[in-house]
């Protein structure tokens, strides 16, 4: 399980990806980081009120069993 914090620009562009909780497996953590960067740009809400809440979000990735 790996948790990353993602900072987004106003258009959904990925500005920063940082691991905040490592899985303990460097290769998995790096693949999570790479996957988030590859998803650039992420979809953003159209509401200005919601847009501010989506500028920095956390994702938890867990490998399937």
QUIUR-V201479 format. One record per backbone hydrogen bond with DSSP energy under -1.0 kcal/mol. NH is the residue of the N-H (numbers start at 1). CO is the residue of the C=O. Records with the same first field share a line. If there is no record, write none. Layout:
# QUIUR-V201479
NH = CO / CO
This chain:
# QUIUR-V201479
2 = 61
3 = 21
4 = 59
5 = 18
6 = 57
7 = 16
8 = 55
9 = 13
12 = 9
15 = 7
16 = 7
18 = 5
20 = 3
21 = 3
29 = 25
30 = 26
31 = 27
32 = 28
33 = 29
34 = 30
35 = 31
36 = 32
37 = 33
38 = 34
39 = 35
40 = 37
42 = 12
51 = 47
52 = 48
57 = 6
59 = 4
61 = 2
